[in-house]
Amino acid sequence: MIDLHSHILPGIDDGARSLDIALGMAHQAVECGITHVACTPHIHKGYFDNSLSSIHLSFKQFEQEVQKADIPLTLSFAAEVRVSEQIPIWAQQGELPFLGTYNNKRVLLLEMPHSHIPQGIDVLIKWLLQQSILPLIAHPERNRELLSEPHKFAWLKKTGCMFQLTAGALTGRFGDKVEKFATFLMREKAFNVVASDTHDLTRRPNDMAEAFSIVEKFDSDLAINSFKRVPQTIVSGSHYL
């Protein structure tokens, strides 16, 4: 499996607090059957002011430690970018870290606030697509506006973006409401990628193996596509391997 969303880089956001925890998370990923992890720390203006260059530096240091520890895991990096008025500026300045490519477009892991669908996101998505940037919306199943008004998911889908479901949403880690919505999205085959969004070893561990079993029981093709084929296609076009 390929994990396209993780907060494994140590000390850079609200994910791994130390190198020891980060290496433990790398071991945990391997135990889940993952062969490649994309390191995607937050870029969230005013909270986690990471940049392409700072993430790259942290990534190279961590990659060396993983190799030194003989952990059988390959790595790349990108970022989970919070919706912001700065995104078009960062895009034009070449400051956005991309996961890779899909359908000849660069893939951006785009995060909405957990509370609501931000006004103008359709305009932002349209602009990004015009720049050959394909937004992959992170964890829509945890957005409270979508949870209370699930019909808005269809509207969001029509904008042309892709969706990344969190593995733990399917296993019940985020509660019954989120699990119910994630199961609905599975039945509708409405997501493109499943990723761990792992932050640590215990509270937000890697749930990919259990989630794969759940999706595989429902539809093996959906499981193969969302855990393996689509992520592999995306990451094979990464400039940051």
N, C-alpha and C positions, 0 to 999 in steps of 0.2 A: 504493500500500500504506500501511497504518497500522501504526506500530510502537508497541506498548503497553508495552514494557519497555526502558528505556535508563538508563545511568548517565552522562549527557551533561552534567549540571550541574557546572560546574567547582569543584573544591576542597571538595566537600561529603561525599564518601565515597571509595571505592576506584576510582572512575571517572576521568573527565577531571581531570588534575592542574592544568590551566591553561585560561584562556580561549581561547588559540590552538588547543589540542588540541580543546576543545569545539566551536569553530567549524569546525575540520577535520572533526570527526565529523558536524556538521550538513551540510556539503558532501557527505561520503561517503554519508549517508542519501539525499540527493537523487539522487546518482549511482546508487543502488540502486533508484530508482523509488518512494521513500517521499515522501508528501506531508504526513504528520503524524507527529510524535513525541511520545509521552507521556514526560516526564522523571520517572523513578521512582528517586530515590536510596534507599539503605537507611535503614530505621529498625530498628536492632538495638541493644537496650539494652546499654549498657556498651561498645559498639564504635563505633557511629555513632548518637549521641543526637540525631538530627534530629527536628524537630517540624513540624507543619502550618505554623506561622508562619515558621520558619526556611527551610523549603523554598520557601514562597511568595515570600519575599524574594529568595532566590537565583534562583528562576524568573523573576521580573519583570526582574531585572537582565540575565539571559541573553537573555530574549526581546527586550529592547531592542537588545542587541548583534547578534542574528540579523537583526533588521529593519534595523539600521544597515548591516550587511554585504550587504543585498539578497539573502539566501538564501531561495529560494522554498519555505519550510517553515513550516507552522503548528505550534504547540506547546501542550501542556497539561501539567499536573503531577499526580502522585500520589506514591506511595512503594511500595517493596518492603518489606513489614513482616514481620520475623522472628517466627515463632510465639513467643508470650510470655504469661505469666499476666497481663500488663498490658493485653492487647488488649481485654478486656471493659470495663476501666476507661476506656481511651482512647475506646472506642466510646460509652460513656455520657456522656463529657465533650465529645464532638464533636471529638475530636483526631485522628481517623483520616482521612488523605487517600484519597479514592476515585478510581478510574480513570474512573468514569461509572456508567451504569446498564444493566442487562440484565434482561429479564423483570420489570420493576418492582422490581428489587433493586439496591442500591448494590454496586458491584464492588470488592472488596479484593484487591490483589495480595499474596498470602500466601506467605512463604518458609519451607520446612522446613529444618532443618540438612542439610548435604550428607551427613552420616554415617548418619543413621537417620530413621525415622518417629517423631516425638515421641509419647510416651505421652499419651493424652487428646486427640489432635488431632480424633478423631471427635466428642468432646463439645464442643470449641471450635467446630467446623464447624456442629454442630447448633444451638448457641447463636447463632452469627452468622446462620444462616438464619432463626431465629426473630425476629431483629431486622431482617429484610429486608436482610441483608448477604450477598452471594454471594461466597464465596472463590474466587479464581482462583489455583490452585496454580502457582507458578513452577517451571520446569525440573524436573519429576519424573524426567525421564530421567537426571539426574545424581545422584540420591539413591542412595547406595551400598547401602542396605538393599533398595530396589526393584530395583537392578541384580542383586543376589545372589538375591533372592526375588521375581521379577516377578509371581507370582500375587497378591501383596499389593496390586498396582495395582487389581485388580478390587474388592477390599474398600474401598479409598480412594475409588474412583469411586462406589460405592454410597452414600457419605455425602451426595452431592448437590452436590459442588463442581465447578468447571470446571478445565481444565488448560491451561497455557501451555507450549508446547514452544519450546526455543531453536533458532533457525535454524542456528547452528553445529554443533549436535548432528547434524543431517542431513548436513552437509557433511564430517564427520569431524574437526572442529576439536578435539573432546574425546576422541578416541581411538576404537578399534574397538568396545569394549564399549558405550560410550554411543551410537555411531552405530547399532549393531545393535538396541539397545533402542528408540531413536527411530524406526528403520525399522519395528520391530514395532508401535509405537504408531500410526504412519502407516497401516500395513496394516489395523489394527483400527479406524481412524478414531476414535482414542481421545482426541484433543486438540481443543480448541476454538479456540485462538489460537496462531499462531506469531509470535514477537517476537525482536528481535536480542539483547537483554541486552548490548548493546555497552558496553565500558568504555574503549576507546581506539582508536587508528587501526591498530595492527599486531597486538598480541597477542590482543585481543578486538575485532576490527573488526565492521562491519555485514555480515552474511552473508545478508541477506534476499533479494537477487536470485537468488543461486545456490540457496538453499533453496526459493524459490518454483518454480524450474524443476524441481527434484526432485519436489516434491509435485504439480505440474501434470502431469508425465509419468505419475504414478500415478493421479491422479484430479483433473480440472480443477475440479470442484465443491468438493472438499475444499480445494484451493488458494485458490479465490475466497472461500470461507467463512472460512477460518482466517487469511488474510493481509489480507482486505479487508472482507467483509461484517460478520462478528461484531465485529472491532475497531472498525469505523465505527459500528455500533450502540451499542457501549459508550461510545465517546468522545463521541458526539453528546449523551450525557446528562451530560457532565462539567460541574461547576460551576467548573472551574479553567481554562477555555479562555482 
